[in-house]
Amino acid sequence: MGCGPSMYGEYGYDDFPHVYDWAELDAVQNEDELTLGYYYNRDFFGTDCAGCQIVNEALFAYGMENDDGIELILVNERTVMGVRPLALNRQPAVFFYDDETITYVVTSAADILELLEALENGTFNYEEVRGETYE
């Protein structure tokens, strides 16, 4: 993917499924797992936004190594087509997607890292993201 680094730690962008149209979110959702989306901005030169560079290594490691039943999918602002959900208005952002709804959004590098820590420590309340609509 471009000239910039695509690997962050042991994992990179190519290790995860991508959504190329917002309408595909429904198709990639697995009924047995929570879907964690990563909305990022990476141009065709391989240049990431500054916040994305901060979270990539930790997020990709979590996405590959977690056994929580959470699947990480990627959505690049530069390549995704269709109508962007209103809940996602900046990058980097991570969001949970459940039952055709964005249920929880975190939109800064520091907050994303805090969410990942809560997920890894088991202190994140999954009930917050299941069945609740993001306002």
N, C-alpha and C positions, 0 to 999 in steps of 0.2 A: 504494500500500500504506500506508494510514493517514496520519497527520499528519506524521510525521517524515520526514527526507530519505531518499529512496530511491536517490539518485545519490551516488556517492563517486568523485570525479574525473570521468572521462568515462563511467563505466559504473555500472550499478546492478543491483538485484535482478531487474528484469524482463528483463535481457539474457541470462539463463541458464535452462536447464530446471530445474524443481523436481520433487522427489519428494514426493508427498502421502500415500503409504503405504509403509512400509518394504519391503513385498513388491514394489514397483515398481523397486527397485534392479536386479534382474535384467533387467527390460525396457529400462532406459535404457542399460545397458552396451553399448558399441560394441566389437565384436570387434577392430577395427583400431586402437583407441585405448585408452590407459589412462583410467580414470575416477577423477577426483579429486572427492571429495565434500566439501562444506562444511556442517557441522552447526552451526547458529547459533540464536540466540534473539532473535526480533523480535516484539513484541506488536502487537495490532491498532491501537494508536496510532502505530505506526511507530518505537517506541523499541527501540534495539538494546542488547544487553549491552555493557558497557564494552570488553571484549576484542574483540568483533566490530567496534566502531567503529574500533579501532586497525588491524585487518587488512583491512577491506573494500576500501579504495582499491587497495592493492597486490595483493590476491588477485583482485579483479575485473579489474584491468588485465592480470594474468598470464593469467587465464582467457580473456580476449578476444584477447590479442595473441600468445600462445605458438604456436610452430610445432613443438612437441615431440610432437604426437600425443596430447595430454592434454586430455580434455573435463572441464570443471568443471560439476558439478551441485549444486544447493542443496537443503538439507533444514532446514526451520524446526521447531524443537522445539515451537512453539505450534500448528502446523497438521498435522504428520505424524501419521498413524494407524498402528495395528498395533503389533507388538512391537519395541521398540528393541533393536538388537544390544547385547550386554553390553559390547563394546569401546568403545562411545560412551556416556560417562556424564557429560559436562559440555561446555559450550560456551564459547568457540568451539573447534571441532575440525575438522581436515581429515583425510581418510582416503582411501586408495586402495582401490578395489574392483575385484577381478579374479577372474573365474571363480567367481562367487557367494560370494565371500569378502572380508571386510575384511582387507586385508593389511598395512596400515601406518597408524598413527594418531598425530597430533601435536595436543597439547591445550593450548597456551597461546599467547597473542598473540606473545610473543617467539620461541617455537619455530616457529610458523607462518611468521613473517617470515624466520627463518633457513632454513627449508625452501624458501621461495619464492626466496630468494637462491641457494641451491644449485641449484635447478631452472633458474633463469635463467642461472647461470654454467656449467651443464653438469657440475657436480661431484656431482650426486646419482646414486647407483647404482640404476638402474631394476631391476636384478636382485633388489635387496632387496625390492621390492614385487610382483614377478611370481612367483606360485606359492608364496609363503610365507604361512602363516597367522599372523595377529596373535595373540599370546599375552597 
